[in-house]
Amino acid sequence: MHIYILGASGSGKTTLGNALSAYLNVKHEDADDIFWEPTEKKFTKRRSSIAREEVLRDRLNEPESWVFSGVALPWAASIEPLYDLVIFLQLDPNVRMERLRVREIERYGDRILEGGDRFEHSAGFLLWAKSYDSLSPSPPDKVGRPTNVSLAVHEKWLSERPCPVLRLDSARPIDELMLTTVKFMKENLSLGEFAWTEEI
């Protein structure tokens, strides 16, 4: 079983990915951990395309089950044929941006204020994230995040999926999202390998 969770930054992809992988007892991989090099200042150095492909093949191979979450278009195209289910998270843009601002403060504190070593990086990231819902292509941020991360791009990609697609409003509590997801999986996928429980 291979599940991909996508949506805008701040929509709750990692949170749902962690909950779903724990429930199914399968591993969860986050796209950021594959796209970016592990550096002291996180999210500042991109892996080369060759290195990313090697990490993808190593961590998300076909024989084992996994949950994969994050912004991965188009650089993870090689594993798209493996997806058995795609979950698309959507959230009111104002709520999403407030989540991101709070997250930046929790992660970096005063470092994101003017004069801090994360100021430009954080400002660029928030600008990039805010552009997701606009019709025009999103601009790259100061460290070169993908330029094609937008609602329009995601909608087009979703319309081309051969596998089931589940759309969720991620303003709902995680327990509700899990209940809806598990119900959808039971009704739409062949899941004989999993020992289902009634508790989330």
C-alpha positions as CSV (number, residue, x, y, z in Angstrom):
1,M,0.0,0.0,0.0
2,H,1.4,3.4,-1.1
3,I,-0.3,6.6,0.0
4,Y,0.6,10.1,-1.0
5,I,-0.6,13.1,0.9
6,L,-0.3,16.5,-0.8
7,G,-1.6,20.1,-0.3
8,A,-0.4,23.6,0.3
9,S,2.3,24.3,2.9
10,G,0.6,24.4,6.3
11,S,-2.3,22.3,5.3
12,G,-1.4,19.5,7.8
13,K,0.2,16.9,5.5
14,T,2.9,15.8,8.0
15,T,0.4,15.6,10.8
16,L,-2.0,13.3,8.9
17,G,1.0,11.4,7.5
18,N,2.3,10.6,11.0
19,A,-1.2,9.6,12.2
20,L,-1.9,7.4,9.3
21,S,1.4,5.6,9.3
22,A,1.1,4.9,13.0
23,Y,-2.4,3.5,12.5
24,L,-1.4,1.3,9.6
25,N,2.0,0.5,11.2
26,V,3.9,1.5,8.0
27,K,6.7,4.0,7.6
28,H,6.1,7.7,6.8
29,E,8.5,9.7,4.7
30,D,8.3,13.5,4.4
31,A,9.1,15.1,1.1
32,D,11.2,17.8,2.8
33,D,13.6,15.1,4.1
34,I,14.2,13.9,0.6
35,F,14.2,17.3,-1.3
36,W,16.6,19.0,1.1
37,E,20.1,18.1,2.3
38,P,20.3,17.6,6.1
39,T,22.1,20.8,7.1
40,E,22.5,22.8,10.3
41,K,20.2,25.4,8.9
42,K,17.3,23.3,7.6
43,F,15.7,23.8,4.2
44,T,18.6,25.8,2.8
45,K,20.5,23.3,0.5
46,R,18.6,21.3,-2.1
47,R,19.7,17.8,-3.0
48,S,20.8,17.3,-6.6
49,S,18.3,15.6,-8.9
50,I,20.5,12.5,-9.0
51,A,20.8,12.3,-5.3
52,R,17.0,12.9,-4.8
53,E,16.3,10.0,-7.1
54,E,18.6,7.7,-5.2
55,V,17.0,8.6,-1.9
56,L,13.5,8.1,-3.4
57,R,14.4,4.6,-4.7
58,D,16.0,3.7,-1.3
59,R,13.2,5.0,1.0
60,L,10.1,4.6,-1.1
61,N,10.5,1.3,-3.0
62,E,7.7,-0.8,-4.3
63,P,7.8,-4.0,-2.2
64,E,7.0,-2.2,1.2
65,S,4.1,-0.2,2.3
66,W,4.5,3.5,3.1
67,V,2.9,6.9,3.5
68,F,4.6,9.8,1.7
69,S,3.6,13.4,2.3
70,G,4.7,16.8,1.1
71,V,5.4,18.9,-1.9
72,A,6.8,16.5,-4.5
73,L,5.7,17.7,-7.9
74,P,7.3,17.1,-10.3
75,W,10.6,15.8,-8.8
76,A,9.0,12.6,-7.5
77,A,7.4,11.6,-10.8
78,S,9.3,8.3,-10.9
79,I,7.3,6.9,-7.9
80,E,3.8,8.3,-9.0
81,P,2.8,5.0,-10.7
82,L,3.1,3.3,-7.2
83,Y,0.4,5.5,-5.6
84,D,-2.6,3.5,-4.5
85,L,-4.3,6.5,-2.9
86,V,-3.8,10.2,-3.1
87,I,-5.1,12.4,-0.2
88,F,-5.5,16.1,-1.0
89,L,-5.7,18.5,2.0
90,Q,-7.2,21.9,1.6
91,L,-7.5,24.7,4.1
92,D,-8.8,28.2,4.2
93,P,-5.8,30.4,3.1
94,N,-6.0,32.7,6.1
95,V,-6.1,29.8,8.6
96,R,-3.2,28.2,6.7
97,M,-1.0,31.3,6.7
98,E,-1.6,31.8,10.4
99,R,-0.6,28.3,11.1
100,L,2.6,28.8,9.1
101,R,3.4,32.1,10.9
102,V,3.0,30.4,14.3
103,R,5.1,27.5,13.1
104,E,7.9,29.8,12.1
105,I,7.9,31.5,15.5
106,E,7.8,28.2,17.3
107,R,10.8,26.9,15.3
108,Y,13.0,29.9,15.1
109,G,11.8,32.5,17.6
110,D,13.4,35.9,17.3
111,R,15.7,34.7,14.6
112,I,12.9,35.4,12.0
113,L,12.6,39.1,13.1
114,E,14.4,41.8,11.1
115,G,18.1,41.5,11.7
116,G,17.9,37.8,12.6
117,D,19.7,35.1,10.6
118,R,16.4,33.6,9.5
119,F,14.6,36.8,8.6
120,E,15.0,36.8,4.8
121,H,14.6,33.0,4.6
122,S,11.3,33.1,6.7
123,A,9.9,36.1,4.8
124,G,10.6,34.5,1.5
125,F,9.1,31.2,2.6
126,L,5.9,32.9,3.7
127,L,5.6,34.8,0.5
128,W,6.1,31.6,-1.5
129,A,3.5,29.8,0.6
130,K,0.9,32.6,0.3
131,S,1.1,32.5,-3.5
132,Y,-0.3,28.9,-3.5
133,D,-3.9,29.9,-4.0
134,S,-3.3,32.5,-6.7
135,L,-3.9,31.8,-10.4
136,S,-0.4,32.8,-11.4
137,P,2.6,30.5,-10.9
138,S,4.1,30.7,-7.5
139,P,7.5,32.5,-7.4
140,P,10.6,30.7,-6.1
141,D,11.6,31.7,-2.7
142,K,15.1,32.7,-1.7
143,V,16.5,29.2,-1.5
144,G,14.8,27.9,-4.6
145,R,11.7,25.9,-3.6
146,P,9.8,24.6,-6.6
147,T,8.0,27.3,-8.7
148,N,5.1,25.1,-9.7
149,V,3.5,24.7,-6.3
150,S,0.0,26.1,-6.7
151,L,-3.6,25.1,-6.4
152,A,-4.1,25.1,-10.1
153,V,-1.1,22.8,-10.7
154,H,-2.3,20.4,-8.0
155,E,-5.8,20.4,-9.4
156,K,-4.5,19.5,-12.9
157,W,-2.3,16.8,-11.5
158,L,-5.2,15.3,-9.4
159,S,-7.5,15.2,-12.4
160,E,-4.9,12.9,-14.2
161,R,-4.6,10.3,-11.4
162,P,-5.6,6.8,-12.2
163,C,-5.9,5.9,-8.4
164,P,-8.6,7.0,-6.0
165,V,-8.3,10.6,-4.7
166,L,-9.7,11.6,-1.3
167,R,-10.2,15.3,-0.6
168,L,-10.2,16.5,3.0
169,D,-10.8,19.8,4.7
170,S,-7.9,19.9,7.1
171,A,-9.5,22.4,9.4
172,R,-11.3,19.4,10.9
173,P,-9.7,17.7,13.9
174,I,-7.1,15.0,13.2
175,D,-9.4,12.2,14.6
176,E,-12.1,13.2,12.2
177,L,-9.7,13.2,9.3
178,M,-8.4,9.8,10.3
179,L,-12.0,8.3,10.5
180,T,-12.9,9.7,7.1
181,T,-9.6,8.4,5.6
182,V,-9.9,4.9,7.0
183,K,-13.6,4.6,6.0
184,F,-12.6,5.7,2.4
185,M,-9.8,3.2,2.3
186,K,-12.0,0.3,3.5
187,E,-14.6,1.2,0.8
188,N,-12.3,1.8,-2.1
189,L,-9.1,-0.2,-1.7
190,S,-8.0,-3.8,-1.3
191,L,-6.4,-3.9,2.2
192,G,-6.2,-7.5,3.2
193,E,-2.7,-7.1,4.6
194,F,-3.8,-4.7,7.4
195,A,-5.4,-5.7,10.7
196,W,-8.0,-2.9,11.1
197,T,-9.0,-1.7,14.5
198,E,-12.1,0.3,15.4
199,E,-10.2,2.8,17.4
200,I,-8.3,5.8,15.9
